[in-house]
Amino acid sequence: MINLFAKAFYRIIITFFHINLSFPGGVLQNLKRMISAHKHDKAMGIDCCVSLDAVSTYNTLPDQAQRILGLCKFSTNDVFVDIGCSTGRVLCIAQSLGVKQAVGIEINPKYAKRAEINTAITSKLYGAHCKILCANAAETTCDDGTYYYLFNPFSRNIIRSALTLIKQTLDRNPRKIKIIYSLPMFCDEIDVLPWLKRAPENMLPKIDNFIVWESAQAGEDTQK
């Protein structure tokens, strides 16, 4: 009993520590964020905090994800791809907002398994199928994605590799895409790419730190 309590307390401390690193605001504000995230996950029937080791999971907070994805105006033809999906919270929210399919890429097997469990629950609720790929984001992508989401998950080199893979999918399957980058530490890597431009969503008033890019017209030679 004591051991279970100690593990639960450890999970709370680690999660709180990571929220404080990732989001601005004081201790009280971030404590409220953590409690709100837990309530949201519980209401959806999912569990996004599975780590009991020294490296906890990083997930976009629910209210932030809902505001960001709410700007997307998803259609039933959209395929939403979360690159570095952790335990799947953003995928679950995308499913609830009407995408055709959600795809998560996660290298950690424990987190990928939890993402599978979580998105299976929301698939039953909202009807949007979800596929989780336990793979390296520098080597794996989704060929038919229309929205690609990143939450400051990687080093600069992995960001470059992930973008290269997305560009290759456009060469094979020309289409309109958007890339959403939350907490965009390496936005300069995307701004220099000639096949992407900042999207109109960036002109809207917002309180969250994210940037949206969109591709050129489908079928256009983006290298010219």
Secondary structure as GFF3:
##gff-version 3
##sequence-region A 1 224
A	DSSP	alpha_helix	2	22	.	.	.	ID=ss1
A	DSSP	alpha_helix	27	44	.	.	.	ID=ss2
A	DSSP	alpha_helix	62	70	.	.	.	ID=ss3
A	DSSP	beta_strand	79	83	.	.	.	ID=ss4
A	DSSP	alpha_helix	89	96	.	.	.	ID=ss5
A	DSSP	beta_strand	101	105	.	.	.	ID=ss6
A	DSSP	alpha_helix	109	126	.	.	.	ID=ss7
A	DSSP	beta_strand	129	133	.	.	.	ID=ss8
A	DSSP	beta_strand	147	151	.	.	.	ID=ss9
A	DSSP	alpha_helix	156	172	.	.	.	ID=ss10
A	DSSP	beta_strand	178	182	.	.	.	ID=ss11
A	DSSP	alpha_helix	188	191	.	.	.	ID=ss12
A	DSSP	beta_strand	196	198	.	.	.	ID=ss13
A	DSSP	three_ten_helix	200	203	.	.	.	ID=ss14
A	DSSP	beta_strand	210	215	.	.	.	ID=ss15
###
